[in-house]
Amino acid sequence: PSDRVRGFAELRLRGGGEEGGEYDSKDAEKYDQALWEMMTQHPDEIHFLNTVFNFLQRRTPCFNGPKALTNYKILIETLSHQRDVYEKHISKGKTVPPPDPMPAKQAKPPARPVTKPSAAPAPPPVQAAAPAAAVPGGKAGGKKDDGMVKDSASEEEQEEAGGAGEGVMDVRTPLDKEREREMKKKAALGQDPVNNGGTTDRYVWTQTLNDLNVDIFLPKGTRARDLEVLVRKKSIKVSVKATGKVVLEGELEEEVLTDETVWTVEDDVLTVTLHKSGDQNWWKCVVKGDPYIDLKKVEPENSQLGDLEPDMRQTVEKMMFDQRQKAMGLPTLDESKNKDLLNKFMSQHPEMDFSKCKFN
């Protein structure tokens, strides 16, 4: 942005910087063309922002992960500060400078024509470095094996060379690539649980040892009577009656009690409550094949006395009784038993003098 606009108020989040270093707004200008093309596909700026926030909520832990509260605070404080600056600027009778115009988009150079190899009675001699056009569908440096052309470079080398695909310039910085690798590693280990559940692009879910709550995203304007929700012992299917469009379908991670399934629809979200069958346990996902959570990071629930085994329940009740007795300055259960045994022994031996004995 120009100095005139920058001097009015530079909009930047009032936080962050721990992982990616200090933010420089000049670096953001390299994304202007891509963002502009995205925004022009929306009716206005607010719709564009909705798309951005929707992406962050569905595809990242920004607004539903361990740092969600901090991120919400940063966003709210930033917008509040920007609004205050804007109101002060307007109250002084100043005008807001218009935004910088987008530069004219440079025309892409014409694509090089790809010539098909001419038919010949005998195959041409093999060259050391054949161009990509010499083999239909192939790549430079490719190898032929069982009639299929394979790229000799490993997947990791291809990713470093250009993860966007053949013929597309890779604009990712080394930091971007490192973050992508870290995200893939985290995906392999499982998501960090949020309320002991997780998120996917179709639904979010939470769980206790006995139940699961699954919030499934529906097409805008969908009502409860428009849906067909079918929950079986090991599967779930949600579809729209009129069109037959399947919203969610798959095999459940574990078995559920179908008779205790409850579902409601509100604000284009279908909430399904599933009751787990069998022993109490934690699920790593709802539908098999969907992103799963790291069960090692699940927060255990506070057990109720009625949920404990008889021996463990008796031990816990004894500990609770002893704590109450000590708080009131009274003897614990073991101390009371020892005192009773001592009194019984003294009564059985009146010939013995216990007046000078010290008991602990």
Summary of the structure (lengths in Angstrom):
residues: 360
radius of gyration: 33.7
end to end distance: 81.8
largest distance: 126.0
contacts: 742
relative contact order: 0.06
helix: 37%
strand: 16%
